[in-house]
Amino acid sequence: MYLFGASGHGKVIADIATANDIKIKAFIDQDITKNECYGFPVLNNLPEDEEKLIISIGNNFTRKKISEKIKNEIGILIHPKSIISGSVKIEPGTVVMGGVVINSDTVVGKHCIINTNASVDHDCVIEDFVHISPNSALAGGVEIGEGSQIGIGASVIQGIKVGKWCIIGAGAVIINDIPDYSVVVGNPGRIIKKNII
């Protein structure tokens, strides 16, 4: 497997691959000053072979742009110390970190990050390129729109809809639906500006 993005986030993904006995062939990164990351070689161009690939970049918008150019088959990585219901659907490109719990009938889109110790309850819908940050919690029936980020330690109560390309700040508590492109902070969450991507 290749990891596209030689960064701290990539190191965590490399650990997940190793925990699953998946061999990392190399990181891919356009920074020509990098030739090694976390003990793996860094290539500046993606080799033309049939290895699967994960985009190991934390920025949601950047992941989307890179995904539009990649022709390799896209993998999925799930940490063995996560708990995922057998009825959960997870699309290619998504990474699930250690300590995550994803409960029944949840759908997770493409190229998402479900980060360390996040909790996603039943019947949630997480669209493509979303990042659910460490220690955040989604109650049942929550919908998260494309490209949105739920900040570290944030909580979203049941049945809430968060629009696309929103930023929910660290520790925020979301008790009302959030429109597209909103930046939200606080408890209860309040919109402070619009997100320009």
Disulfide bonds with the S-S distance in Angstrom:
none
